[in-house]
Amino acid sequence: MGVLFDEVAEHGTPTTVHLDRPFDLGDDRRKFGVADLAELVHELAGWLAAAGAGHRDRVAIVKENHWDYDLLSCAAVRIGAVPAKLSDRLSSSTVEALLKRLDPKVLVTTAAVLEQARAAGVYLASFAGTTLVLDGAVPGTLSLDDVRGHSAPGPRRRHGDDPLAVMHTSGTTGTPKLVVHSRNTIIGQLARFETVRYPVIGMRGDDTLVNASAYAHGRTFCWTASAFCLAPREIVVISQQDADRADPVLRAHPPTVMEALPATYVRFAQLTERLDNPFRRTRLFVSTYDAMHPPTIRSYLTASHRKRPLWMQGWGQSETGPLTFRFHTRSSVDLKHSGRTSRNVGYAVPAKTRLRVVDPDSFEPVPRGRPGLVLTKTAARCLDYVGETDRWQAKHWGDWWITGDLGVRNRDGSVDLLDREVDMVPGMSCLRVEDILEERLPQALECVVLGQPGKAPLPVVVTVDGELDKASWLRATHDILPLQAPIALTWDQIPRTGTGKVRRLALLQEITATDETHGTGRWT
């Protein structure tokens, strides 16, 4: 990864990168060629070396969401350091806890992140040997003026099984885990698999690839490696979830292939209804992190003017990469299938992943069609959790990795995802009920069903204005298991992770003043 852009530039890759806003690196450009990116990574490597980072040192990166997270990571890898990407959406106390585990030689951040933490009584710069601030001068830290112009040492190679990068899990159930990946796991097993030009879904030389993601997470590090090897004509980076700000960029560069966070797809869905919708040329939509609800998928597939647009949904974890995949078409999410959910996450990745569903207590395999705990076996499994090796080891059952998800293995080999074990409700799938509610409540941006011991499940409906019509609710739930009275909230009232996932335990705590659930949480 440290020489990625050098190598693709040497191959004459013509890809042009367009940004929705400039990087947070003191550079106003919004357009880059591959050679420009190679030069920028060289420069960033010089900055990190000047700040004191070197071989095997950890470099923590905490800043506003943008793809420069991965450019800084490539620069760290180039000098032999180990980058650790932390989302600025995490609470200051959580960032503090993660930095204490990492003990980084260098912290790369912004004045806004430091100020937000300081207001919460946390002094992030005290947890690193040196702090480099990208957008100003802060007492006790280095600014860009202090490191500009420094030459970096030549690229430093490392063994394929040595730590390459650290990324954190979403943190839906508490403090995120710091996942350690090597070159062999995240590049050799994951990114290389994506560089194959598969029929129909493979990248083409005339494609415009749009990515609207959470760049502090491991998925984009892998995506950076594969996307530039596939060399589409254009790559467009969207760093914000504001549909109105993204609209002019998307219309200027209409995607033929788009990958985005599930939460971003929800926020951008309003663009599909505009006369000049930017998705008219899109032949392939890609989603990861979380299952998508059918109404959202339908809106994008309908917006495409292609004859047979596809939606490719992946399910996996930061620790393992993708475990399953599934394709949706217009017919599979048609309104006539309104009772269907998207919780079938498809089939194990061929030649890469094995799946098993077992009883959570005995770990004996359960028959097809019966729910149980999902285990996986994959060569892409992470090396460790920083500072929590015991926790990492506790998620193993022999050679199998315990995902912490409950699911059903169907007769055809596909997997229905039911719930996280910690979020489960006996006798039902919260995720399936959420799909049904979103199908029946057009005004709902999102529905969340929370389990409470001794009580009926608690539904939370997210709408634009935080209001929910009682008659609509009664019509939508007339044949669903008894639920408590719904709570309507706006999008911003929901506690979320950096990838936009709902932090269910935090939401339950805010509403009920308790985080007690039916699940054990043993494998979170």
RAGI-V304410 format. One record per residue. N is the residue number from 1. RES is the residue in three letters. PHI is phi as a letter, one per 40 degrees, with the letter a starting at -180 (* if undefined). D_LAST is the distance of its C-alpha to the last C-alpha in whole Angstrom. Layout:
BEGIN
N_RES_PHI_D_LAST + N_RES_PHI_D_LAST
END
This chain:
BEGIN
1_MET_*_30 + 2_GLY_c_32 + 3_VAL_b_35 + 4_LEU_d_34 + 5_PHE_c_36 + 6_ASP_c_39 + 7_GLU_c_39 + 8_VAL_c_39 + 9_ALA_c_42 + 10_GLU_c_44 + 11_HIS_c_43 + 12_GLY_g_45 + 13_THR_d_42 + 14_PRO_c_43 + 15_THR_d_40 + 16_THR_b_40 + 17_VAL_b_37 + 18_HIS_b_38 + 19_LEU_b_35 + 20_ASP_c_35 + 21_ARG_a_36 + 22_PRO_c_37 + 23_PHE_c_34 + 24_ASP_c_33 + 25_LEU_b_36 + 26_GLY_g_39 + 27_ASP_b_40 + 28_ASP_c_41 + 29_ARG_c_41 + 30_ARG_b_39 + 31_LYS_b_41 + 32_PHE_b_40 + 33_GLY_c_41 + 34_VAL_c_40 + 35_ALA_c_42 + 36_ASP_c_41 + 37_LEU_c_38 + 38_ALA_c_39 + 39_GLU_c_41 + 40_LEU_c_38 + 41_VAL_c_36 + 42_HIS_d_39 + 43_GLU_c_39 + 44_LEU_c_36 + 45_ALA_c_35 + 46_GLY_c_39 + 47_TRP_d_37 + 48_LEU_c_34 + 49_ALA_c_36 + 50_ALA_c_39 + 51_ALA_c_36 + 52_GLY_h_35 + 53_ALA_c_33 + 54_GLY_a_33 + 55_HIS_d_32 + 56_ARG_g_29 + 57_ASP_c_28 + 58_ARG_c_25 + 59_VAL_b_26 + 60_ALA_c_24 + 61_ILE_b_24 + 62_VAL_b_24 + 63_LYS_a_26 + 64_GLU_c_27 + 65_ASN_c_25 + 66_HIS_a_28 + 67_TRP_c_28 + 68_ASP_c_30 + 69_TYR_d_26 + 70_ASP_c_27 + 71_LEU_c_30 + 72_LEU_c_29 + 73_SER_c_27 + 74_CYS_c_30 + 75_ALA_c_32 + 76_ALA_c_30 + 77_VAL_c_29 + 78_ARG_d_33 + 79_ILE_c_34 + 80_GLY_g_32 + 81_ALA_c_29 + 82_VAL_b_25 + 83_PRO_c_24 + 84_ALA_b_21 + 85_LYS_c_20 + 86_LEU_b_19 + 87_SER_c_19 + 88_ASP_c_22 + 89_ARG_c_20 + 90_LEU_c_18 + 91_SER_c_19 + 92_SER_c_21 + 93_SER_c_20 + 94_THR_c_16 + 95_VAL_d_19 + 96_GLU_d_20 + 97_ALA_c_17 + 98_LEU_c_17 + 99_LEU_c_20 + 100_LYS_c_21 + 101_ARG_c_18 + 102_LEU_c_20 + 103_ASP_f_24 + 104_PRO_c_25 + 105_LYS_c_29 + 106_VAL_b_29 + 107_LEU_b_28 + 108_VAL_b_29 + 109_THR_a_29 + 110_THR_b_31 + 111_ALA_c_33 + 112_ALA_c_31 + 113_VAL_c_28 + 114_LEU_c_29 + 115_GLU_c_31 + 116_GLN_c_28 + 117_ALA_c_26 + 118_ARG_d_30 + 119_ALA_c_30 + 120_ALA_c_27 + 121_GLY_g_28 + 122_VAL_b_26 + 123_TYR_b_28 + 124_LEU_c_26 + 125_ALA_c_29 + 126_SER_c_29 + 127_PHE_b_26 + 128_ALA_b_28 + 129_GLY_c_31 + 130_THR_a_33 + 131_THR_b_32 + 132_LEU_b_33 + 133_VAL_c_34 + 134_LEU_c_34 + 135_ASP_b_36 + 136_GLY_i_38 + 137_ALA_b_40 + 138_VAL_b_37 + 139_PRO_d_39 + 140_GLY_g_37 + 141_THR_b_36 + 142_LEU_c_37 + 143_SER_b_38 + 144_LEU_c_39 + 145_ASP_c_43 + 146_ASP_c_42 + 147_VAL_b_40 + 148_ARG_c_42 + 149_GLY_g_45 + 150_HIS_c_43 + 151_SER_c_43 + 152_ALA_c_40 + 153_PRO_c_40 + 154_GLY_c_40 + 155_PRO_d_37 + 156_ARG_b_36 + 157_ARG_c_34 + 158_ARG_b_31 + 159_HIS_c_30 + 160_GLY_c_28 + 161_ASP_c_25 + 162_ASP_c_25 + 163_PRO_d_23 + 164_LEU_b_24 + 165_ALA_a_22 + 166_VAL_b_18 + 167_MET_b_16 + 168_HIS_b_13 + 169_THR_c_10 + 170_SER_c_11 + 171_GLY_g_9 + 172_THR_c_9 + 173_THR_b_7 + 174_GLY_i_9 + 175_THR_c_10 + 176_PRO_c_10 + 177_LYS_c_9 + 178_LEU_c_13 + 179_VAL_c_13 + 180_VAL_b_17 + 181_HIS_b_19 + 182_SER_b_22 + 183_ARG_c_25 + 184_ASN_c_25 + 185_THR_c_21 + 186_ILE_c_21 + 187_ILE_c_25 + 188_GLY_c_27 + 189_GLN_c_24 + 190_LEU_b_23 + 191_ALA_c_26 + 192_ARG_c_29 + 193_PHE_c_27 + 194_GLU_c_28 + 195_THR_c_31 + 196_VAL_c_33 + 197_ARG_c_35 + 198_TYR_c_34 + 199_PRO_d_37 + 200_VAL_g_36 + 201_ILE_c_33 + 202_GLY_c_34 + 203_MET_c_35 + 204_ARG_b_39 + 205_GLY_c_41 + 206_ASP_b_42 + 207_ASP_c_39 + 208_THR_b_37 + 209_LEU_c_34 + 210_VAL_b_32 + 211_ASN_b_28 + 212_ALA_b_27 + 213_SER_b_23 + 214_ALA_b_21 + 215_TYR_c_23 + 216_ALA_c_20 + 217_HIS_b_18 + 218_GLY_c_18 + 219_ARG_d_19 + 220_THR_c_23 + 221_PHE_c_23 + 222_CYS_c_23 + 223_TRP_c_25 + 224_THR_d_28 + 225_ALA_c_29 + 226_SER_c_29 + 227_ALA_c_31 + 228_PHE_c_34 + 229_CYS_c_34 + 230_LEU_c_35 + 231_ALA_f_37 + 232_PRO_c_38 + 233_ARG_c_41 + 234_GLU_b_38 + 235_ILE_b_35 + 236_VAL_b_34 + 237_VAL_b_31 + 238_ILE_b_30 + 239_SER_b_28 + 240_GLN_b_29 + 241_GLN_c_27 + 242_ASP_c_31 + 243_ALA_c_33 + 244_ASP_c_36 + 245_ARG_c_36 + 246_ALA_c_34 + 247_ASP_d_37 + 248_PRO_c_40 + 249_VAL_c_38 + 250_LEU_c_37 + 251_ARG_c_41 + 252_ALA_c_42 + 253_HIS_b_40 + 254_PRO_c_39 + 255_PRO_c_36 + 256_THR_c_37 + 257_VAL_b_33 + 258_MET_b_30 + 259_GLU_b_26 + 260_ALA_a_25 + 261_LEU_c_21 + 262_PRO_d_21 + 263_ALA_c_22 + 264_THR_c_25 + 265_TYR_d_26 + 266_VAL_c_26 + 267_ARG_c_28 + 268_PHE_c_30 + 269_ALA_d_31 + 270_GLN_c_34 + 271_LEU_c_36 + 272_THR_c_36 + 273_GLU_c_39 + 274_ARG_c_41 + 275_LEU_d_44 + 276_ASP_b_43 + 277_ASN_c_40 + 278_PRO_c_38 + 279_PHE_b_37 + 280_ARG_c_40 + 281_ARG_c_40 + 282_THR_c_36 + 283_ARG_b_36 + 284_LEU_a_32 + 285_PHE_b_29 + 286_VAL_b_26 + 287_SER_b_22 + 288_THR_b_19 + 289_TYR_g_15 + 290_ASP_a_16 + 291_ALA_c_18 + 292_MET_c_21 + 293_HIS_c_24 + 294_PRO_d_27 + 295_PRO_d_29 + 296_THR_c_28 + 297_ILE_d_28 + 298_ARG_d_32 + 299_SER_c_33 + 300_TYR_c_33 + 301_LEU_c_34 + 302_THR_c_37 + 303_ALA_c_37 + 304_SER_c_38 + 305_HIS_c_42 + 306_ARG_c_41 + 307_LYS_c_42 + 308_ARG_b_39 + 309_PRO_c_36 + 310_LEU_b_32 + 311_TRP_b_29 + 312_MET_b_26 + 313_GLN_b_23 + 314_GLY_b_20 + 315_TRP_b_16 + 316_GLY_a_14 + 317_GLN_a_12 + 318_SER_d_12 + 319_GLU_c_12 + 320_THR_b_14 + 321_GLY_g_16 + 322_PRO_c_18 + 323_LEU_b_17 + 324_THR_b_20 + 325_PHE_a_22 + 326_ARG_a_25 + 327_PHE_b_28 + 328_HIS_b_29 + 329_THR_b_33 + 330_ARG_d_35 + 331_SER_c_36 + 332_SER_c_32 + 333_VAL_b_31 + 334_ASP_c_35 + 335_LEU_d_35 + 336_LYS_c_37 + 337_HIS_b_33 + 338_SER_c_32 + 339_GLY_c_30 + 340_ARG_c_28 + 341_THR_b_25 + 342_SER_b_23 + 343_ARG_c_20 + 344_ASN_c_22 + 345_VAL_c_20 + 346_GLY_g_23 + 347_TYR_b_23 + 348_ALA_d_22 + 349_VAL_c_23 + 350_PRO_d_26 + 351_ALA_g_27 + 352_LYS_b_24 + 353_THR_b_21 + 354_ARG_b_21 + 355_LEU_b_18 + 356_ARG_a_18 + 357_VAL_b_17 + 358_VAL_b_17 + 359_ASP_c_17 + 360_PRO_c_14 + 361_ASP_c_16 + 362_SER_c_18 + 363_PHE_g_17 + 364_GLU_c_20 + 365_PRO_d_21 + 366_VAL_b_22 + 367_PRO_c_25 + 368_ARG_d_25 + 369_GLY_g_24 + 370_ARG_b_22 + 371_PRO_c_18 + 372_GLY_a_16 + 373_LEU_c_12 + 374_VAL_c_13 + 375_LEU_b_13 + 376_THR_b_15 + 377_LYS_b_18 + 378_THR_a_19 + 379_ALA_c_21 + 380_ALA_c_19 + 381_ARG_d_16 + 382_CYS_c_15 + 383_LEU_c_17 + 384_ASP_a_15 + 385_TYR_b_13 + 386_VAL_c_15 + 387_GLY_g_16 + 388_GLU_a_13 + 389_THR_d_14 + 390_ASP_c_13 + 391_ARG_c_9 + 392_TRP_c_10 + 393_GLN_c_13 + 394_ALA_c_10 + 395_LYS_c_9 + 396_HIS_b_12 + 397_TRP_b_15 + 398_GLY_g_18 + 399_ASP_c_18 + 400_TRP_c_16 + 401_TRP_b_12 + 402_ILE_c_10 + 403_THR_c_8 + 404_GLY_g_6 + 405_ASP_b_9 + 406_LEU_c_12 + 407_GLY_a_15 + 408_VAL_b_19 + 409_ARG_c_21 + 410_ASN_c_24 + 411_ARG_c_28 + 412_ASP_c_28 + 413_GLY_g_25 + 414_SER_c_23 + 415_VAL_b_20 + 416_ASP_c_19 + 417_LEU_c_16 + 418_LEU_c_15 + 419_ASP_a_12 + 420_ARG_c_8 + 421_GLU_d_8 + 422_VAL_c_7 + 423_ASP_c_10 + 424_MET_c_13 + 425_VAL_b_16 + 426_PRO_d_18 + 427_GLY_g_21 + 428_MET_a_20 + 429_SER_b_18 + 430_CYS_d_17 + 431_LEU_c_17 + 432_ARG_c_21 + 433_VAL_c_22 + 434_GLU_c_21 + 435_ASP_d_23 + 436_ILE_c_26 + 437_LEU_c_26 + 438_GLU_c_27 + 439_GLU_c_29 + 440_ARG_c_31 + 441_LEU_b_31 + 442_PRO_d_32 + 443_GLN_c_32 + 444_ALA_c_28 + 445_LEU_c_27 + 446_GLU_a_23 + 447_CYS_b_22 + 448_VAL_b_19 + 449_VAL_b_19 + 450_LEU_b_17 + 451_GLY_c_16 + 452_GLN_b_18 + 453_PRO_d_19 + 454_GLY_g_23 + 455_LYS_b_23 + 456_ALA_c_24 + 457_PRO_d_21 + 458_LEU_b_22 + 459_PRO_c_22 + 460_VAL_b_23 + 461_VAL_b_25 + 462_VAL_c_25 + 463_THR_b_29 + 464_VAL_c_31 + 465_ASP_b_33 + 466_GLY_g_30 + 467_GLU_b_33 + 468_LEU_a_33 + 469_ASP_c_36 + 470_LYS_c_36 + 471_ALA_c_38 + 472_SER_c_35 + 473_TRP_c_32 + 474_LEU_c_34 + 475_ARG_c_36 + 476_ALA_c_32 + 477_THR_b_31 + 478_HIS_c_34 + 479_ASP_b_32 + 480_ILE_c_29 + 481_LEU_d_27 + 482_PRO_d_28 + 483_LEU_b_26 + 484_GLN_c_26 + 485_ALA_c_29 + 486_PRO_c_27 + 487_ILE_b_26 + 488_ALA_c_28 + 489_LEU_b_26 + 490_THR_c_27 + 491_TRP_d_25 + 492_ASP_c_25 + 493_GLN_c_24 + 494_ILE_c_21 + 495_PRO_c_18 + 496_ARG_b_17 + 497_THR_c_15 + 498_GLY_c_17 + 499_THR_c_17 + 500_GLY_g_18 + 501_LYS_c_15 + 502_VAL_c_15 + 503_ARG_c_13 + 504_ARG_c_13 + 505_LEU_c_12 + 506_ALA_c_14 + 507_LEU_c_17 + 508_LEU_c_17 + 509_GLN_c_17 + 510_GLU_c_20 + 511_ILE_c_22 + 512_THR_b_21 + 513_ALA_g_21 + 514_THR_a_18 + 515_ASP_b_14 + 516_GLU_c_14 + 517_THR_b_13 + 518_HIS_c_14 + 519_GLY_c_10 + 520_THR_c_9 + 521_GLY_g_5 + 522_ARG_c_6 + 523_TRP_b_4 + 524_THR_c_0
END
